[in-house]
């Protein structure tokens, strides 16, 4: 099995192709805002949208939300409080952060802090459908119960 190295986002910008790690750093600097991210990359919001869909198969907003929540999950065990993490990542309300985190990971941020470590990786909450491919490589959605949606 070959590994292709770090995933890159091709953006016609001042810096050319950008590795996802660099993009994640830019996302933090942009306050997890797609408009600010586009400006930092020197591209229009529409161009950013097209490139995300082409290379990452998601919108900039979805990618930024996931990156923000993954960063929160990494920060929580060593953080002084849930509110401190919410504030550090630019959430306007700690309650909104807690809801978003629970929906994504299936546990509350405070329970993660009290257990001292990240929960097992969860692909998605039970009520959503996951995309899979069949034998011919055609994508289709499979519900959490295993049926084709």
ZIWO-V33012 format. One record per pair of residues at least 12 apart in sequence whose C-alpha atoms are under 10 Angstrom apart, sorted by the first residue. I is the first residue (numbers start at 0). J is the second residue. D is the distance in whole Angstrom. If there is no record, write none. Layout:
# ZIWO-V33012
I:J:D
I:J:D
This chain:
# ZIWO-V33012
4:18:10
5:17:10
5:18:6
5:19:7
5:20:8
6:18:6
6:19:6
6:20:9
6:54:9
6:55:9
7:19:6
7:20:9
7:21:9
7:22:9
7:54:8
7:55:9
8:21:10
8:22:8
8:47:10
8:50:7
8:51:7
8:53:9
8:54:6
8:55:8
9:47:10
9:50:7
9:51:9
9:53:9
9:54:7
10:37:10
10:40:8
10:41:9
10:42:8
10:46:8
10:47:7
10:49:10
10:50:7
10:51:9
10:54:10
11:40:9
11:41:8
11:42:7
11:46:9
11:47:9
11:50:9
12:37:10
12:39:9
12:40:6
12:41:6
12:42:6
13:39:10
13:40:7
13:41:7
13:42:9
14:40:8
14:41:9
15:40:9
17:40:9
19:55:10
22:36:9
22:40:9
22:63:10
22:66:10
23:62:9
23:63:8
23:66:7
23:67:9
23:70:10
24:66:10
25:37:10
25:39:8
25:40:9
26:39:9
26:59:10
26:62:10
26:63:7
26:66:8
26:67:8
27:63:9
27:66:9
27:67:8
27:70:9
27:87:10
27:88:8
27:89:9
30:63:9
30:67:9
30:87:10
30:88:7
30:89:7
30:90:10
31:59:10
31:60:8
31:62:9
31:63:6
31:64:7
31:65:10
31:66:8
31:67:7
31:88:8
31:89:8
31:90:10
32:59:9
32:60:8
32:63:7
32:64:9
32:89:10
33:47:8
33:48:9
33:58:9
33:59:6
33:60:6
33:61:10
33:62:10
33:63:7
34:47:9
34:59:9
34:60:10
36:59:9
36:63:10
37:59:9
44:59:9
47:59:7
48:60:9
64:99:9
64:103:10
65:99:10
65:100:10
65:103:8
67:85:10
67:88:7
67:89:9
67:90:10
67:100:10
68:85:10
68:88:9
68:96:9
68:99:8
68:100:6
68:103:8
68:104:9
69:100:9
69:103:10
69:104:10
70:84:9
70:88:8
71:84:6
71:85:8
71:87:9
71:88:7
71:96:9
71:100:8
71:108:9
72:84:9
72:100:8
72:104:9
72:108:8
72:111:8
72:112:9
72:116:9
72:117:6
72:118:9
73:116:9
73:117:7
74:87:10
74:88:10
74:112:9
74:116:10
74:117:10
75:108:7
75:109:8
75:110:10
75:111:7
75:112:6
75:113:10
75:115:8
75:116:8
75:117:8
76:108:9
76:109:9
76:110:10
76:111:7
76:112:5
76:113:8
76:114:8
76:115:5
76:116:6
76:117:7
77:112:8
77:115:8
77:116:9
78:112:8
79:112:9
80:108:9
80:109:8
80:112:8
81:93:7
81:94:10
81:96:9
81:97:8
81:107:10
81:108:6
81:109:6
81:110:10
81:111:10
81:112:8
82:94:9
82:96:9
82:97:9
82:108:10
82:109:10
84:96:9
84:108:9
85:97:8
85:108:10
96:108:9
97:109:8
101:124:9
102:123:8
102:124:7
102:125:10
103:121:8
103:122:8
103:123:6
103:124:7
104:117:9
104:118:8
104:119:9
104:120:8
104:121:6
104:122:8
104:123:7
104:124:7
105:118:9
105:119:10
105:120:10
105:121:8
105:123:8
105:124:7
105:125:9
106:118:8
123:143:9
124:143:8
125:142:8
125:143:6
125:144:8
126:142:8
126:143:7
126:144:9
127:140:10
127:141:9
127:142:7
127:143:7
127:144:10
128:140:6
128:141:6
128:142:4
128:143:6
128:144:9
128:145:9
128:146:9
128:147:9
128:148:7
129:141:5
129:142:6
129:143:7
129:145:9
129:147:10
129:148:9
130:142:9
130:147:10
130:148:10
131:147:10
